[in-house]
Amino acid sequence: MSKHVMECLGLSRVTIEDGKVVEVTEPKVKYCPLFEKTHGVKELNKEFVKENMEFRMNKFGMCCENRQTEMDNFLSFGISELLCLALKNQKIEAAVIAADGCGTAVIRKPSIVQGMGGRISGICETEPIPKVIEAIGPENVVDPDTAKIDMIEGVCKAYDKGLHKIAVTTTSVQDAWMMRDMFGTDLTIIGVHTSGMSEKDAEDAFELFDIITACASKYVREVYHRNPEKYLAAGNKVPVYGITDFGKELITDKLKELGKEPFDPSTPEQPPYPLI
């Protein structure tokens, strides 16, 4: 039996077994401006979450045996889009990400980074999908037999391959502390899926990460707004914050590609609700 668990769409926890959505919890965030913009949805609920997940499964095989592994850009400022451009510009050599069907993997091809990471969020648990493992290459997957999620092991695998300019996504501030101790400032750490992050973790995140997504995090946004002049922000709905010089550089590259300007912190935001 193939089982995959994700947190997505307002921090709803979704379980997919054998190509079917078998459990959906009530979203903790009830409004997302991105989903109002793209789907006209003013309130997130279990029914919409289930419907949207089934759409993704039908559209590109998410968590299914027919999983599409390569895609074009989906969002303007998603983390996958930033990583794709960084790979294309040779600012990084590989991205260490976690996705359905492979768990943690070291990926060097931009279209696979986008395909595997661009339209999922908050992968908590997954099992191997043969098509995905084959497309990525079992030698690039932390554990092709179990598809386990371990971002620290993923970074170790990337360095073991002789790569030096590596970016990793993580939901864990604790893991970020360990990775900074192990690999120093050469490693680019990107904080994702931050909704529900504690105040202490948010404060630590701005000391550890190069880039962080605001998601629906009350405290990540609060830390940014204490000293907005220190950071570079893109977007007013679900912002991405550049913290270090290199993080700002990657965001600036994407802004230039899109012909856009950084977010002006004096202008109003349109955040999710409630922030948690």
C-alpha positions as CSV (number, residue, x, y, z in Angstrom):
1,M,0.0,0.0,0.0
2,S,1.4,3.4,-1.0
3,K,0.9,6.1,1.6
4,H,1.7,9.8,1.4
5,V,1.0,12.5,4.0
6,M,1.1,16.3,3.4
7,E,0.3,19.5,5.3
8,C,-1.1,22.0,2.8
9,L,-3.8,24.5,2.0
10,G,-4.1,26.2,5.4
11,L,-2.2,23.6,7.3
12,S,-4.7,20.8,6.6
13,R,-3.2,17.4,7.0
14,V,-4.0,15.2,4.0
15,T,-3.4,11.4,3.8
16,I,-3.4,9.7,0.4
17,E,-3.3,5.9,0.1
18,D,-3.2,4.0,-3.1
19,G,-4.1,7.0,-5.2
20,K,-7.1,8.1,-3.1
21,V,-7.5,10.9,-0.5
22,V,-8.5,9.0,2.6
23,E,-8.3,11.7,5.3
24,V,-8.4,15.5,5.4
25,T,-8.3,17.6,8.6
26,E,-9.9,21.0,8.9
27,P,-7.5,23.8,7.8
28,K,-6.1,26.0,10.6
29,V,-5.8,28.9,8.2
30,K,-9.2,29.8,6.7
31,Y,-8.2,32.3,4.0
32,C,-5.3,32.4,1.6
33,P,-5.0,35.3,-0.8
34,L,-3.2,33.2,-3.4
35,F,-6.1,30.8,-3.6
36,E,-8.6,33.6,-3.8
37,K,-6.6,35.0,-6.7
38,T,-6.2,31.7,-8.5
39,H,-9.4,29.9,-7.6
40,G,-11.8,32.6,-6.3
41,V,-11.9,30.8,-2.9
42,K,-12.7,33.0,0.1
43,E,-12.7,30.3,2.8
44,L,-10.6,27.2,2.9
45,N,-12.4,24.1,4.2
46,K,-12.0,20.3,4.1
47,E,-14.1,19.9,1.0
48,F,-12.0,22.3,-1.0
49,V,-8.8,20.8,0.2
50,K,-9.9,17.3,-0.9
51,E,-11.1,18.6,-4.2
52,N,-7.8,20.5,-4.8
53,M,-5.7,17.5,-3.9
54,E,-7.6,15.3,-6.2
55,F,-7.2,17.9,-8.9
56,R,-3.4,17.7,-8.4
57,M,-3.5,13.9,-8.5
58,N,-5.4,13.9,-11.7
59,K,-3.5,16.8,-13.3
60,F,0.1,15.7,-12.8
61,G,-0.1,12.4,-10.8
62,M,0.9,13.8,-7.4
63,C,1.4,10.9,-5.0
64,C,0.5,8.5,-7.8
65,E,2.3,6.0,-10.0
66,N,2.0,8.3,-13.1
67,R,3.7,11.2,-11.3
68,Q,4.9,13.9,-13.7
69,T,8.5,14.8,-12.7
70,E,9.3,17.8,-14.9
71,M,7.3,21.0,-15.1
72,D,7.5,24.6,-16.0
73,N,7.3,27.4,-13.4
74,F,4.0,27.6,-11.6
75,L,4.3,30.6,-9.2
76,S,6.2,33.9,-9.7
77,F,7.9,33.7,-6.4
78,G,7.7,30.1,-5.1
79,I,10.9,28.6,-3.7
80,S,11.1,26.1,-6.5
81,E,11.1,29.0,-9.0
82,L,14.0,30.6,-7.1
83,L,15.9,27.4,-7.0
84,C,15.3,26.8,-10.7
85,L,16.7,30.2,-11.6
86,A,19.7,29.7,-9.3
87,L,20.5,26.4,-11.0
88,K,20.2,28.0,-14.5
89,N,22.4,30.9,-13.5
90,Q,24.9,28.5,-11.9
91,K,24.6,30.3,-8.6
92,I,24.1,26.8,-7.0
93,E,25.1,23.3,-8.2
94,A,22.3,21.4,-6.6
95,A,19.1,21.7,-4.7
96,V,18.3,19.3,-1.8
97,I,14.5,19.1,-1.6
98,A,11.8,16.7,-0.3
99,A,8.9,15.5,-2.4
100,D,6.3,12.8,-2.8
101,G,7.6,9.5,-4.3
102,C,11.3,10.2,-3.5
103,G,11.6,11.7,0.0
104,T,14.8,13.7,0.2
105,A,16.8,14.0,-3.1
106,V,19.7,15.9,-4.6
107,I,18.5,17.5,-7.8
108,R,20.6,19.4,-10.4
109,K,18.1,19.7,-13.2
110,P,15.9,22.8,-12.9
111,S,12.8,21.3,-14.5
112,I,12.9,18.4,-12.0
113,V,13.2,20.8,-9.1
114,Q,10.1,22.6,-10.4
115,G,8.3,19.3,-11.2
116,M,8.8,17.8,-7.9
117,G,8.6,20.8,-5.6
118,G,6.6,23.4,-7.4
119,R,3.0,22.2,-6.7
120,I,3.3,20.4,-3.4
121,S,3.8,21.7,0.1
122,G,4.6,20.3,3.5
123,I,5.4,16.7,2.6
124,C,5.5,14.8,6.0
125,E,5.6,11.2,4.9
126,T,6.0,9.4,1.6
127,E,6.8,6.1,-0.1
128,P,8.8,5.4,-3.2
129,I,7.2,5.8,-6.6
130,P,9.3,3.9,-9.2
131,K,8.8,6.4,-11.9
132,V,10.0,9.2,-9.7
133,I,13.0,7.3,-8.4
134,E,14.0,6.5,-11.9
135,A,13.6,10.1,-13.2
136,I,15.7,11.5,-10.4
137,G,18.2,8.6,-10.3
138,P,18.3,6.3,-7.3
139,E,21.9,7.5,-6.7
140,N,20.5,11.0,-6.0
141,V,17.9,9.9,-3.5
142,V,18.7,9.6,0.2
143,D,17.0,6.3,0.5
144,P,15.3,5.0,-2.7
145,D,13.9,1.9,-0.8
146,T,12.0,3.9,1.7
147,A,11.8,7.5,0.4
148,K,12.6,8.8,3.8
149,I,12.8,12.5,4.5
150,D,16.1,13.7,6.0
151,M,17.4,17.0,4.8
152,I,20.7,16.7,6.7
153,E,21.4,13.4,5.0
154,G,20.5,15.0,1.7
155,V,23.1,17.7,2.2
156,C,25.7,15.2,3.2
157,K,24.9,13.2,0.0
158,A,25.4,16.3,-2.1
159,Y,28.7,17.1,-0.5
160,D,29.8,13.5,-0.9
161,K,29.1,13.9,-4.6
162,G,31.7,16.6,-4.7
163,L,29.2,19.4,-5.0
164,H,30.0,22.7,-3.2
165,K,27.3,25.3,-4.0
166,I,24.3,23.6,-2.5
167,A,20.9,24.9,-1.4
168,V,18.5,23.0,0.9
169,T,14.9,23.6,1.9
170,T,13.8,22.7,5.4
171,T,10.9,23.2,7.7
172,S,13.0,22.6,10.8
173,V,15.0,25.3,12.7
174,Q,16.6,22.5,14.7
175,D,17.9,20.9,11.5
176,A,19.1,24.3,10.3
177,W,21.2,24.7,13.5
178,M,22.8,21.4,12.9
179,M,23.4,22.1,9.2
180,R,25.0,25.5,10.0
181,D,27.3,23.8,12.5
182,M,28.2,21.1,10.0
183,F,28.6,23.0,6.8
184,G,29.0,26.7,7.8
185,T,27.8,29.6,5.7
186,D,28.6,28.1,2.3
187,L,25.4,26.1,2.5
188,T,22.3,28.0,1.4
189,I,19.4,27.2,3.8
190,I,15.8,28.1,2.8
191,G,13.0,28.0,5.4
192,V,9.7,26.7,4.0
193,H,6.3,25.7,5.4
194,T,6.6,28.1,8.3
195,S,2.9,28.4,9.3
196,G,2.6,27.6,13.0
197,M,6.3,28.3,13.8
198,S,7.0,29.4,17.4
199,E,8.2,32.9,18.2
200,K,11.6,31.5,19.3
201,D,12.0,29.5,16.2
202,A,11.1,32.5,14.0
203,E,13.7,34.6,15.8
204,D,16.3,31.9,15.3
205,A,15.3,31.4,11.7
206,F,16.4,35.0,10.8
207,E,19.8,34.1,12.2
208,L,20.1,30.8,10.4
209,F,18.3,30.9,7.1
210,D,19.4,32.7,3.9
211,I,15.8,32.9,2.7
212,I,12.5,32.2,4.4
213,T,8.9,32.1,3.3
214,A,6.3,33.9,5.4
215,C,3.5,31.4,4.7
216,A,0.8,32.1,7.3
217,S,3.3,32.5,10.1
218,K,2.5,35.3,12.6
219,Y,5.9,35.3,14.1
220,V,8.0,35.2,10.9
221,R,6.1,38.3,9.7
222,E,6.6,40.0,13.0
223,V,10.4,39.4,13.0
224,Y,10.5,40.8,9.4
225,H,8.5,43.9,10.3
226,R,10.7,44.8,13.3
227,N,13.5,45.7,10.9
228,P,12.2,45.5,7.3
229,E,15.2,47.6,6.1
230,K,17.5,44.7,6.9
231,Y,15.8,42.3,4.6
232,L,14.6,42.0,1.0
233,A,11.0,41.1,0.5
234,A,9.2,39.9,-2.6
235,G,5.4,39.7,-2.7
236,N,2.6,41.1,-0.4
237,K,0.4,38.0,0.0
238,V,2.8,35.2,0.9
239,P,6.1,37.0,0.9
240,V,9.6,35.6,0.5
241,Y,12.3,37.3,2.6
242,G,15.9,37.5,1.7
243,I,18.0,37.5,4.9
244,T,21.7,37.1,3.9
245,D,23.4,38.8,1.1
246,F,23.3,35.6,-1.0
247,G,19.6,35.1,-0.2
248,K,18.9,38.6,-1.3
249,E,20.9,38.0,-4.5
250,L,18.8,35.0,-5.5
251,I,15.6,37.0,-4.9
252,T,16.9,40.0,-6.8
253,D,17.8,37.7,-9.8
254,K,14.2,36.5,-9.8
255,L,12.8,40.0,-9.5
256,K,14.9,41.1,-12.5
257,E,13.7,38.1,-14.5
258,L,10.1,39.1,-13.9
259,G,10.7,42.8,-14.3
260,K,9.4,43.4,-10.8
261,E,10.5,45.5,-7.8
262,P,11.0,44.4,-4.2
263,F,8.1,44.8,-1.8
264,D,7.8,48.2,-0.2
265,P,7.2,47.6,3.5
266,S,5.3,50.9,3.8
267,T,2.5,49.5,1.6
268,P,-0.3,47.3,2.9
269,E,0.0,43.5,2.8
270,Q,-2.8,41.0,1.9
271,P,-1.9,38.2,4.3
272,P,-3.6,34.9,5.0
273,Y,-6.1,34.7,7.9
274,P,-5.7,33.8,10.7
275,L,-1.9,34.1,11.0
276,I,-0.7,31.3,13.2
